[in-house]
Amino acid sequence: MALARSGFSPGSIDGSIGTQTRQALSAYQTAHQLHPSGEFDLATQATLKIAEPLYARVTLSAADFARIDPAPASWKERGTRERMAYHSILEMLAETCMSHPDLIQQLNPALDFNQLQAGQEVLVPHMPPLQIYQPVSHLQISLSARTLQAISPQGRIVFHCPVSIARRVDKRPSGALRVKVRVKNPNYTFNPAILSSTAANEGITQKFIIQPGPNNPVGSTWIGLNLPSYGIHGTPEPEKVGRTESSGCFRLANWNAQTLLGLVEIGTTVHVDP
């Protein structure tokens, strides 16, 4: 939690120390001129602090339940929806708290998340939306580490998060790219020429638009690059970021993509390293 609040995201907060947490620790240590051990050592403990409250109690409202729609059964059905909303209260709580759904359930062992009602309280990590008010000279994406970092004009890491990359090596861009467009709450165009196997399975022959929402295929944010059809974007499956591979673009958890949107400008350079 302390790392994520400081702009060094380990991905979905799950209460355990894994590869992505160690990468975030190493980036934090580098930014604060500490030895980048990737361990929560004494020097890091002296620097990395977290303010109270650690947790918050959320009272569910009727408006919260109105934000929920059942999951669509197919890509075709996605194209008929008026929005790509959350599919469950648990999903909504986890995403707004930058946390893994399993952690929310662990914090609330007495609750049945399939039977929640308005007026009930849920204990969650207190994770306010993150905004970073520092200038950025460029972004650095490491394909091997599957990380994205925003670098200040002085060369300091000011933001770090895990990223998913293309499944196929020939679909992975490299070198210097640029931010071409910034879009909050984007829609998504299903193109059967790009998602050919899915289109063949569902008999889709024409393009169609999928409306905005957290479960849009590109999540809540699109940062388009100067390479056609490539961008940095959110995802409806934040727990898989850094652990699975995309069709070509760079996927971030929605909350990290939203933070990044506030950091970059049209023309910001994106360096993609092997």
PANUZA-289680 format. One record per atom (N, C-alpha, C, O): z, x, y; residue in three letters. Coordinates in steps of 0.001 Angstrom, whole numbers, plus 500000, padded with zeros to 6 digits. Last residue first. Example, Ala and Ser with C-alpha at 12.3 -4.5 7.8 and 13.67 -1.06 7.14 Angstrom:
507080512850497750SER
507140513670498940SER
507870512900500030SER
508039513409501138SER
507800513190494310ALA
507800512300495500ALA
507800513200496700ALA
508465514236496681ALA
//
This chain:
474980514408496228PRO
474956514239494761PRO
476360514036494190PRO
476517513879492979PRO
475493512481499260ASP
475522513736498516ASP
475510513466497012ASP
475976512417496566ASP
474288511048502067VAL
474513510748500651VAL
474380512057499872VAL
473309512663499826VAL
475284510268505257HIS
474907511376504386HIS
475274511021502942HIS
476432510731502641HIS
474286508285507731VAL
474951508171506431VAL
474433509300505544VAL
473274509285505129VAL
474680507877511245THR
474108508605510111THR
474961508432508868THR
476191508430508933THR
474205505015513250THR
475166505915512611THR
474531506556511380THR
473917505867510565THR
472371503097514096GLY
472018504503514258GLY
473004505479513652GLY
472693506664513540GLY
474692500780515119ILE
473283500972514792ILE
472930502432515075ILE
473170502933516174ILE
477932501934514018GLU
477031501361515011GLU
475601501486514494GLU
475341502218513539GLU
481087501508512285VAL
479733502038512448VAL
478980501304513540VAL
479345500196513934VAL
483544500186512287LEU
483502501620512564LEU
482105502132512880LEU
481947503078513651LEU
483399497574511521GLY
483945497857512838GLY
483876499319513239GLY
484119499660514397GLY
482485497881508930LEU
481607497233509903LEU
482078497504511332LEU
481263497647512243LEU
484731498877507624LEU
483616499785507918LEU
482678499199508965LEU
482137499929509795LEU
486218496524507316THR
486736497626508142THR
485603498555508562THR
485527498970509718THR
484463495188505579GLN
484774494613506891GLN
485339495668507832GLN
484985495706509010GLN
484547496822503337ALA
483270496648504039ALA
483495496082505438ALA
482795496456506379ALA
487201496425502613ASN
486778497748503072ASN
485441497679503808ASN
485230498394504788ASN
487151493735501849TRP
488028494147502964TRP
487645495523503481TRP
487754495771504682TRP
485301493719499700ASN
485007493011500948ASN
485854493509502108ASN
485353493687503218ASN
484707496924498248ALA
485512495709498311ALA
485268495047499664ALA
485052495735500662ALA
481243497955498246LEU
482645498157498592LEU
483393496844498380LEU
482782495776498337LEU
478266499389496991ARG
479192498257497014ARG
480605498701497351ARG
481105499690496815ARG
475153500317497899PHE
476512500846497835PHE
477492499691498017PHE
477541499082499086PHE
472249499413495844CYS
473035499525497077CYS
474410500118496814CYS
474785500386495672CYS
471378499284493154GLY
470822500259494080GLY
471669500488495316GLY
471797501618495788GLY
472731497728491420SER
471284497815491218SER
470639498834492149SER
469482499206491956SER
475806499525490573SER
475010498480491220SER
473533498618490848SER
473143499494490075SER
478313500003488061GLU
477231500497488891GLU
476367499351489387GLU
476215498334488711GLU
481925500277487955THR
480645499835487426THR
479561500288488392THR
479857500889489425THR
483923501461489393ARG
484026501505487932ARG
482764500990487239ARG
482565501249486052ARG
483580501077492043GLY
483828502441491594GLY
483875502587490091GLY
483868503701489568GLY
484736497798491713VAL
484170498812492615VAL
484573500213492144VAL
485744500489491884VAL
485928495816490275LYS
484951496650489575LYS
484370497757490450LYS
483587498573489966LYS
487502494348491940GLU
488188495114490905GLU
487246496067490172GLU
487695497012489524GLU
485762492865493551PRO
486315494117494068PRO
487003494975493010PRO
487081496194493158PRO
483347491013493333GLU
484140491562492234GLU
484769492895492650GLU
484360493947492158GLU
481709490288495391PRO
482651489277494916PRO
483541489773493781PRO
484404489032493311PRO
481394492834497927THR
481135492360496576THR
482125491260496208THR
483268491289496663THR
479682494296500800GLY
480834493848500038GLY
480423493381498650GLY
479267493512498249GLY
477508497192501326HIS
477914495793501423HIS
479166495501500611HIS
479645496337499844HIS
474912499071502558ILE
476322499145502173ILE
476862497744502347ILE
476695497152503413ILE
471497499030501323GLY
472552498837502300GLY
473915499136501704GLY
474051499414500512GLY
467980498675500927TYR
469217499385500636TYR
470244499133501743TYR
469907499037502923TYR
465560497553501634SER
466350496865500603SER
467660497560500260SER
468388497089499387SER
464273500612502918PRO
464079499184502647PRO
464872498686501437PRO
464863499300500370PRO
466397502567504696LEU
465634502590503462LEU
465485501139503013LEU
466495500487502749LEU
468147502351506742ASN
466732502484507101ASN
465846502722505890ASN
464667503045506039ASN
470529499777505744LEU
470119501151506008LEU
468617501219506275LEU
467901500242506054LEU
472885497249506694GLY
471575497642506202GLY
471214499054506624GLY
471549499483507728GLY
475670496042505748ILE
475301497137506651ILE
473997497708506114ILE
473993498537505204ILE
477190492987505393TRP
475977493741505059TRP
475727494772506146TRP
475589494428507320TRP
479945491194504038THR
479429492160505021THR
478162492828504499THR
478070493187503326THR
481052489722502018SER
481243489222503374SER
480600490094504448SER
480691489781505635SER
478808489925499233GLY
480126489759499811GLY
480103489258501241GLY
479240488468501624GLY
476358489847498149VAL
476666491032498966VAL
477986490853499718VAL
478249491537500708VAL
476518487391496735PRO
476259488643496005PRO
476504489916496807PRO
476824490955496230PRO
479358485518497898ASN
477949485865498061ASN
477694487182497315ASN
478591488024497269ASN
482040485051497883ASN
481385485212496587ASN
479867485302496692ASN
479166485176495688ASN
482677484699500578PRO
483208485881499880PRO
482589486116498514PRO
482598487244498020PRO
479588483679502228GLY
480915483426501675GLY
481389484639500904GLY
480591485525500601GLY
476283482235502863PRO
477391483188503024PRO
478686482732502359PRO
478848481571501985PRO
473832481123500322GLN
474562481017501582GLN
475748481993501645GLN
476175482518500617GLN
470835482364499171ILE
472216482060498786ILE
473060482163500046ILE
473011483169500753ILE
467456481360499092ILE
468566481870499892ILE
469895481422499281ILE
470063480257498921ILE
464776482503496929PHE
465606481463497541PHE
466813482107498202PHE
467154483254497912PHE
461463483114495591LYS
462653483543496331LYS
463457482324496787LYS
462898481250497007LYS
460397481901492373GLN
460309481929493831GLN
461602482492494427GLN
462681482363493849GLN
460896481777489685THR
459627482396490099THR
459501482544491609THR
458601483234492087THR
463134481703487044ILE
463006481695488507ILE
461730482424488902ILE
461512483565488495ILE
464097481492484428GLY
462834480855484790GLY
462630480739486284GLY
462017479779486751GLY
466276482920483678GLU
466522481595484246GLU
465246480870484662GLU
465306479759485190GLU
465212485293482681ASN
466164484537481856ASN
466353483114482352ASN
466566482199481556ASN
463678486160484844ALA
463016485774483598ALA
463929484921482726ALA
463488483952482110ALA
465693486755486707ALA
464695485731487017ALA
464000485243485750ALA
463758484046485597ALA
466952488857485374THR
467691487618485653THR
466719486478485916THR
466898485370485411THR
464849490702485416SER
465385490237484130SER
466164488942484297SER
466058488036483471SER
464333491075488209SER
463313490520487323SER
463874489996486012SER
463431488953485530SER
465248491322490941LEU
466117490969489815LEU
465264490303488739LEU
465449489132488407LEU
462785491753492341ILE
463821492793492261ILE
464741492551491083ILE
464998493466490302ILE
461275489489492105ALA
460599490767491890ALA
461592491916491749ALA
461290492930491119ALA
462943487418492826PRO
462664487619491401PRO
461935488920491102PRO
461971489405489971PRO
465435487629495077ASN
464030488008494954ASN
463735488279493483ASN
464223489268492936ASN
467596485864497023PHE
467302486203495625PHE
465800486440495509PHE
464996485556495806PHE
469062486866499909THR
467795486382499383THR
467617486837497940THR
467502488031497662THR
472032485815501392TYR
471406486732500435TYR
470130486097499919TYR
470119484927499536TYR
473837485953504541ASN
473315485251503379ASN
472629486289502483ASN
472645487484502776ASN
476856487603505784PRO
475413487495505560PRO
475068486470504483PRO
475891486155503624PRO
479255488133507453ASN
478993486892506717ASN
477498486679506481ASN
476937485680506931ASN
477819490348509780LYS
479040489753509257LYS
478693488410508634LYS
477930487633509208LYS
475700493078509774VAL
475771491629509662VAL
477118491212509065VAL
477502491667507988VAL
473728495508511227ARG
475121495166510899ARG
475236493640510891ARG
474909492985511880ARG
471126497876510587VAL
471553496534510962VAL
472987496311510489VAL
473405496863509472VAL
470824500597510110LYS
469751499894510814LYS
470187498527511308LYS
469689498051512328LYS
472200503738509736VAL
472510502310509802VAL
471452501632510663VAL
471210502036511800VAL
470301506168507912ARG
470877505657509152ARG
471184504172509012ARG
470519503449508271ARG
470530509111505776LEU
470042507772506097LEU
470672507338507410LEU
471494508065507969LEU
469957512162504236ALA
470437511502505452ALA
469728510168505659ALA
468500510099505709ALA
470430512363500640GLY
470070512911501943GLY
470617512084503084GLY
471620511386502931GLY
469388509725498378SER
470126510942498723SER
469654511439500072SER
468623511006500587SER
469668506738496336PRO
469126507517497462PRO
469957508769497697PRO
471104508852497257PRO
469101505861493073ARG
470138506382493961ARG
469505507186495097ARG
468872508211494845ARG
467280505159491227LYS
467529504181492283LYS
468563504668493300LYS
468864503971494270LYS
467276507061489279ASP
466118507035490163ASP
466256506024491293ASP
465447506020492220ASP
469625506447487871VAL
469595507641488718VAL
468439507582489707VAL
468590508003490854VAL
470905503169487763ARG
469815504085487412ARG
469749505240488404ARG
469809505039489617ARG
473078502022489112ARG
473158502292487677ARG
472116503342487266ARG
472414504274486520ARG
474213503055492320ALA
473168502511491455ALA
473343502948490006ALA
473705504088489719ALA
477805502767492902ILE
476470503301493169ILE
475485502733492152ILE
475878502015491232ILE
480742501671494605SER
479877501626493428SER
478483502084493826SER
478029501827494941SER
483458503420496096VAL
482161502764496236VAL
481468502750494877VAL
481590503694494097VAL
486710503662497718PRO
485795503817496577PRO
484528503014496784PRO
484511502048497547PRO
487274505078501032CYS
487363503998500052CYS
486452504300498867CYS
485525505101498988CYS
488583506074504177HIS
488152506452502828HIS
488253505242501921HIS
489201504463502021HIS
488599507269507493PHE
488564506128506580PHE
487997506595505251PHE
487064507397505198PHE
488658509636508768VAL
489439508556509389VAL
489446507305508527VAL
490210506376508791VAL
488605513051508377ILE
488410511797507653ILE
489282510721508308ILE
490500510875508393ILE
487304515064511020ARG
488458514538510296ARG
488096513238509584ARG
487362512414510130ARG
485432516129512731GLY
485350516483511319GLY
486492515961510473GLY
486641516369509321GLY
485349515244515291GLN
486081516497515078GLN
486084516926513608GLN
486662517956513264GLN
484131512783515094PRO
483375513881515704PRO
484041515241515519PRO
483374516274515584PRO
485193511659511748SER
485259511675513212SER
484401512791513774SER
483976513670513024SER
483774509939509036ILE
484189511228509583ILE
484139511179511110ILE
483159510712511692ILE
484448507901506319ALA
484006507921507706ALA
484613509153508364ALA
485818509387508266ALA
483418507997502926GLN
484349508424503962GLN
483680508347505326GLN
482505508680505477GLN
483321506797499639LEU
482728506743500977LEU
483799507135501969LEU
484939506680501885LEU
482787507806496239THR
483649507569497392THR
482805507509498659THR
481723508092498736THR
481961508857493734ARG
481896507429494051ARG
482912507080495137ARG
483759506202494978ARG
481630511457493037ALA
483009510970493140ALA
483074509463493322ALA
484117508852493092ALA
478822511548492997SER
479581512008491834SER
481007511472491844SER
481538511080490805SER
478049510607495504LEU
477620509896494307LEU
478458510285493099LEU
478771509436492264LEU
479735510242498429SER
479613511158497298SER
479242510346496064SER
480016509498495621SER
478898509751501740ILE
478999509102500437ILE
478789510149499353ILE
477785510861499356ILE
480020509723504945GLN
479733510640503852GLN
479947509890502542GLN
481058509440502262GLN
478951508825508224LEU
479560508460506954LEU
479139509477505903LEU
478039510026505963LEU
479700510158511534HIS
478826509857510406HIS
479652509381509215HIS
480876509512509193HIS
481428509924513703SER
480159510637513891SER
479179510311512766SER
477976510200512999SER
483445507495515161VAL
482926508041513905VAL
481587508720514181VAL
480715508137514825VAL
486494506926516990PRO
485037507136516920PRO
484644507801515609PRO
485411508568515027PRO
488914504493516097GLN
488567505897516275GLN
487051506042516205GLN
486399505341515432GLN
490583502234515232TYR
490045502417516583TYR
489809503892516852TYR
490435504474517737TYR
490321500194512555ILE
490511501597512913ILE
489815501847514243ILE
488599501687514359ILE
491954497513511036GLN
490992497939512045GLN
491327499365512457GLN
492491499695512681GLN
492674495543508268LEU
492704496896508824LEU
491580497104509825LEU
490407496901509513LEU
494782492704507921PRO
493420493268508011PRO
493447494596508756PRO
494157494749509750PRO
497991493361506312PRO
497176492837507432PRO
495774493424507401PRO
495587494535506905PRO
499587492840503626MET
498471493731503940MET
497631493123505057MET
496651492432504777MET
502186492515501707HIS
501876492274503121HIS
500831493287503557HIS
501146494447503823HIS
501723491120498467PRO
501840492307499326PRO
501451491957500763PRO
500508491201500999PRO
503358487900497905VAL
502175488773497918VAL
502476490051498707VAL
503391490062499531VAL
504580485017496402LEU
504934486334496922LEU
503730487261496798LEU
503150487395495720LEU
504038481693497340VAL
503584482790496490VAL
503966484097497172VAL
503716484279498364VAL
505175478307497301GLU
505208479655497869GLU
504760480679496836GLU
505048480565495645GLU
503664475055497689GLN
504286476104496889GLN
504195477452497588GLN
503271477711498360GLN
502147473456499343GLY
503585473487499561GLY
504297474545498740GLY
505430474904499059GLY
499701472422497001ALA
500073472654498403ALA
501581472554498547ALA
502218471682497955ALA
500018473930493720GLN
499840472795494618GLN
500197473197496040GLN
500903474181496262GLN
498824475334490621LEU
499411475452491951LEU
499098474226492794LEU
498069473572492619LEU
497998475700488019GLN
498635474431488363GLN
499270474463489751GLN
500178473677490022GLN
497137478178487464ASN
496177477097487216ASN
496723475737487632ASN
496003474738487603ASN
499266479805487791PHE
498250479821488848PHE
497142478796488621PHE
496305478578489496PHE
502454479179487406ASP
501227478934486658ASP
500105478802487698ASP
500019477793488399ASP
505156481411488114LEU
504114480497488582LEU
502967480383487580LEU
502560481377486979LEU
506920483330487354ALA
507280481947487062ALA
506188480947487441ALA
506292479764487118ALA
505997485804488247PRO
505949485500486808PRO
506253484043486469PRO
505875483571485397PRO
504756487125490619ASN
505130485708490542ASN
505125485228489088ASN
504343484348488730ASN
503913489685490398LEU
504923489412491427LEU
505455487986491349LEU
506486487672491943LEU
501936489382488473GLN
503150490116488117GLN
504281489858489116GLN
505453489817488743GLN
499984488088489998GLN
500634487373488897GLN
501930488054488473GLN
502910487383488149GLN
499278490156491710ILE
499806488906492259ILE
500529488118491174ILE
501587487541491429ILE
498288491989489826LEU
499489492327490585LEU
500106491071491184LEU
501328490924491174LEU
495982490702488906ASP
497082490940487968ASP
498376491266488703ASP
499453490866488259ASP
494256490784491120PRO
494882489514490725PRO
496052489698489763PRO
497012488928489803PRO
494854493515493310HIS
494326493067492023HIS
495002491739491659HIS
496205491587491873HIS
494473493218496906SER
495204493484495667SER
494475492983494440SER
493590492132494526SER
494206492514499586MET
493607493764499115MET
494158494178497753MET
494294495371497479MET
494935490023500314CYS
496021491018500257CYS
495534492361499715CYS
496340493243499418CYS
492652488571500094THR
493236488659501434THR
494388489659501487THR
494780490099502568THR
492268488814497284GLU
491353489451498226GLU
491974489589499607GLU
491831490638500235GLU
494449487377496221ALA
494247488781495880ALA
493357489469496911ALA
493658490576497359ALA
494044484791497270LEU
495243485552497619LEU
495042487041497368LEU
495417487872498195LEU
491552484131496054MET
491709484139497506MET
492903484987497930MET
492792485807498842MET
492196484251493310GLU
491168485130493869GLU
491323485250495382GLU
491234486349495930GLU
494114482173493240LEU
494489483541492879LEU
493487484540493447LEU
493881485565494004LEU
492593479945493866ILE
493635480366494805ILE
494046481801494508ILE
494302482571495434ILE
489079480458493136SER
490453480106492757SER
491412480555493848SER
491091481431494652SER
486693481083494259HIS
486668480237493069HIS
488058479854492574HIS
488191479013491684HIS
485626481045497690TYR
486504481537496629TYR
486475480561495465TYR
486260479363495652TYR
482124480111498279ALA
483560480154498561ALA
484329480880497456ALA
483764481273496435ALA
479398480102499512MET
479844480840498335MET
481333481136498498MET
481735482256498812MET
477951476940500444ARG
478747478128500757ARG
479075478819499445ARG
479036478195498384ARG
476345475045499416GLU
476401475132500874GLU
477195476337501342GLU
477122476715502511GLU
474268475801496552ARG
475577475661497184ARG
475481475780498705ARG
474645476520499225ARG
471904476386495362THR
472094474997495787THR
473399474793496551THR
473616473731497134THR
471983479025494521GLY
471039478666495573GLY
471179477245496075GLY
470624476916497123GLY
473731478882492391ARG
474164479539493625ARG
473264479143494794ARG
473735478950495915ARG
472049477792490467GLU
473077476940491072GLU
473619477571492347GLU
473937476854493296GLU
470517480044489842LYS
469880478856490401LYS
470897477977491108LYS
470648477477492205LYS
472412481655488651TRP
471868482044489955TRP
471187480859490624TRP
471275480694491841TRP
475037479544487219SER
473791480307487177SER
473402480751488582SER
473973480295489573SER
477365478161487580ALA
477037478553486213ALA
475808479450486140ALA
475558480060485101ALA
479764478857490179PRO
478454478358489722PRO
478125478914488339PRO
478560480009487980PRO
483232478024490173ALA
482210479064490059ALA
480891478462489591ALA
480895477628488685ALA
484432475535492498PRO
484254476066491137PRO
483128477081491095PRO
482183477010491881PRO
485947476495495608ASP
484883475786494891ASP
484815476342493474ASP
485115477518493268ASP
488332476409498209ILE
488035476751496820ILE
486911475873496270ILE
486924474655496446ILE
489320475632500598ARG
488460476819500624ARG
487960477198499234ARG
487246478189499082ARG
491131473666500167ALA
489798473234500618ALA
488820474396500677ALA
487614474179500793ALA
493403475076499686PHE
492716474496498531PHE
491318474010498903PHE
490429473949498054PHE
494063475683502340ASP
493776476754501387ASP
492981476210500200ASP
492002476819499769ASP
494595473161503387ALA
493431473893503887ALA
493054475049502961ALA
491874475366502808ALA
496997472571502192ALA
495812471807501771ALA
494537472507502220ALA
493519472460501529ALA
498639475757501583SER
498369474534502339SER
497169473797501745SER
496435474331500913SER
501285477796500401LEU
499934477268500229LEU
499787475932500941LEU
500683475089500908LEU
503007480213502001THR
503096478815501614THR
501688478230501567THR
500992478180502580THR
503771483443501058VAL
502707482592501584VAL
502924481174501077VAL
503016480949499870VAL
505883485977501853ARG
505798484727501095ARG
504805483813501794ARG
504974483457502960ARG
505262489501501565ALA
505336488276502364ALA
505288487076501420ALA
504725487153500328ALA
506365492932501531TYR
505853491719500906TYR
506012490532501848TYR
506794490568502797TYR
507239494873503219LEU
506314495265502170LEU
505632494045501560LEU
504480494110501130LEU
507546494538506806PRO
507851494127505437PRO
506806494613504451PRO
505632494752504795PRO
508230498089507040GLU
508574496757506544GLU
507842495709507383GLU
507544495959508551GLU
505797500714506798ALA
506739499906507569ALA
507036498585506847ALA
506187498046506137ALA
505577503792505140ILE
505149502400505220ILE
506227501578505904ILE
507416501729505623ILE
504267507161505354LYS
505345506177505419LYS
504756504766505469LYS
503585504581505799LYS
503494510268504718LEU
502954508945504400LEU
504090507929504300LEU
504783507852503286LEU
505127512538505160THR
504141512100506154THR
503708510657505965THR
503571509910506934THR
506753513090503056ALA
507323513266504393ALA
506417512708505485ALA
506869512436506597ALA
505043512785500915GLN
506106511799501101GLN
506709511884502499GLN
507127510872503062GLN
503605515151501154THR
502944513875501434THR
503970512783501681THR
503786511945502564THR
505523517013500398ALA
504915517125501727ALA
504240515812502117ALA
504296515405503278ALA
506081516186497760LEU
507114516101498794LEU
506518516156500204LEU
506958515431501097LEU
503248514272496445ASP
504204515366496466ASP
505150515247497659ASP
505035514324498466ASP
501480512508494860PHE
502426512073495894PHE
503573513073495964PHE
504708512771495596PHE
498350514233494475GLU
499669513819493959GLU
500561513408495123GLU
500408513906496238GLU
496147515407495436GLY
495969514101494824GLY
497240513572494203GLY
497216512574493483GLY
496234517796496769SER
496589517806495348SER
496260516491494653SER
496109516451493432SER
495367519238499301PRO
494784518042498680PRO
494998517993497170PRO
494053518133496394PRO
497947520091501464HIS
497222520536500277HIS
496690519315499534HIS
497471518436499168HIS
497244518705504720LEU
498136518987503600LEU
497302519486502430LEU
496083519317502415LEU
495971517681506977GLN
496139519129506820GLN
497235519480505818GLN
498029520399506021GLN
495328515064506938HIS
496594515419507584HIS
496972516874507343HIS
498134517259507481HIS
492990514903505507ALA
492967514441506896ALA
494209514865507656ALA
494168515014508878ALA
493910515763503003THR
492931516567503740THR
492935516207505221THR
492891517085506084THR
495564513582502360GLN
496137514927502514GLN
495191515843503292GLN
495633516612504145GLN
493663511534502162TYR
494745511445503154TYR
495320512831503423TYR
495536513208504575TYR
492188512510499980ALA
491531512334501283ALA
492566512264502399ALA
492379512859503460ALA
494164512445497992SER
493541513719498348SER
492864513635499716SER
492952514566500517SER
494679509673497907LEU
495740510613498284LEU
495151511948498734LEU
495585512516499736LEU
492196508767496982ALA
492671508342498305ALA
493778509267498806ALA
493816509609499988ALA
492190509979494457GLN
491143510329495429GLN
491573509954496847GLN
491352510710497794GLN
494371508669493332ARG
494431510123493530ARG
493361510593494513ARG
493601511500495310ARG
493356506077493253THR
494543506360494071THR
494646507853494345THR
494972508260495460THR
491271506419491464GLN
490957506035492841GLN
492147506257493769GLN
491967506589494940GLN
492640507134489073THR
491684508049489705THR
491441507703491164THR
491407508592492014THR
495939505721489530GLY
494781506090488735GLY
493869507003489526GLY
494278507579490535GLY
498996504412489515ILE
498292505566490074ILE
497183505970489118ILE
497442506494488035ILE
499618500903490161SER
499571502077489299SER
498777503183489977SER
497991502932490891SER
499422498652491728GLY
500754499149491419GLY
500776500358490504GLY
501852500803490105GLY
496982497790492603ASP
497454497263491318ASP
498811497807490896ASP
499306497464489822ASP
494691497066495061ILE
496048497567494839ILE
496593496940493563ILE
496662495717493444ILE
491368497964494829SER
492311496865494626SER
493692497422494281SER
493838498167493312SER
491129501092496572GLY
490502499923495959GLY
491513498804495838GLY
492425498702496659GLY
492688502793497969PRO
492530503093496547PRO
491753502008495813PRO
491713501993494583PRO
491845503788501279SER
491933502717500295SER
491789503230498867SER
490882504009498574SER
493128504675503917PHE
492718505463502752PHE
492879504576501527PHE
493898504608500837PHE
494270503427506061GLY
492824503601506074GLY
492297504441504931GLY
491146504877504961GLY
496902502838505913SER
496554504006506740SER
495053504254506791SER
494597505171507473SER
497063500793504121ARG
497389500475505516ARG
496981501601506451ARG
496740501373507636ARG
496507502289501809ALA
495547501297502285ALA
495809500934503741ALA
494865500783504516ALA
498868503880501608LEU
497550504496501761LEU
496557503512502370LEU
495850503842503322LEU
500807501921501243ALA
500883502797502412ALA
499540503467502670ALA
499122503605503819ALA
500000500822498797MET
500000500000500000MET
500000500860501258MET
499288500570502219MET
//
